[in-house]
Amino acid sequence: MHQEEYEAAIATFIRNNGITRCPTACAVPTQGIIAPADRVALQTHAAARSRARQLKIAASGQRFRGRVVLARPGE
């Protein structure tokens, strides 16, 4: 496969599958320069995920505390 055919195949795949970004670049922080607005949006998103995770953990703990725990036989 020649370079032009390879690039055309990649472009067709991206166009047909609607991929607009590299998944790796979206999943982890990069060493690139990030626009200030994007940096704020990322920090806001991270804070929201952290709050949601903390609420989920707290709710899980409340459910556990609300259960009746019976003593095991012999205790």
C-alpha positions in Angstrom: 0.0 0.0 0.0 1.4 3.4 -1.0 1.5 6.3 1.4 -1.3 8.1 -0.5 -3.5 5.0 -0.3 -2.7 4.6 3.4 -3.6 8.3 4.1 -6.8 8.0 2.0 -7.8 4.9 3.9 -7.2 6.5 7.3 -9.2 9.7 6.2 -12.1 7.5 5.0 -12.1 5.6 8.2 -12.1 8.8 10.3 -14.8 10.3 8.1 -17.1 7.2 8.2 -16.7 6.6 12.0 -17.0 10.2 13.1 -13.7 10.2 15.0 -12.5 13.8 15.6 -9.7 13.3 18.1 -7.0 10.8 19.1 -8.5 8.7 22.0 -5.1 8.7 23.8 -4.9 12.5 23.7 -8.4 12.7 25.2 -7.7 10.2 28.0 -4.6 11.5 29.6 -2.9 14.9 30.1 -0.5 15.8 27.4 2.6 18.0 27.4 1.1 20.3 24.7 0.0 23.8 25.3 -3.6 24.0 26.4 -5.7 27.0 25.9 -6.8 28.7 29.1 -10.5 28.1 28.4 -9.9 24.4 27.8 -7.7 24.2 31.0 -10.6 25.7 33.0 -13.1 23.3 31.4 -10.9 20.4 32.2 -10.5 21.5 35.9 -14.2 22.0 36.2 -14.9 18.5 34.7 -12.3 16.9 37.0 -13.8 18.6 40.1 -17.3 17.5 39.1 -16.2 13.9 38.6 -14.4 14.0 42.0 -17.6 15.3 43.7 -19.7 12.7 42.0 -17.2 10.0 43.2 -17.3 11.3 46.7 -21.1 11.4 46.8 -21.2 7.8 45.5 -18.8 6.7 48.2 -20.8 8.5 50.9 -24.1 7.0 49.6 -22.5 3.6 49.7 -21.4 4.0 53.3 -24.9 5.2 54.3 -26.5 2.1 52.8 -24.0 -0.1 54.6 -24.6 1.6 58.0 -28.4 1.2 57.5 -28.2 -2.6 57.3 -28.8 -4.8 60.3 -25.8 -7.0 60.9 -26.6 -10.2 62.8 -24.0 -11.9 65.0 -22.6 -15.1 63.7 -23.4 -18.2 65.6 -21.0 -18.8 68.4 -20.0 -15.1 68.8 
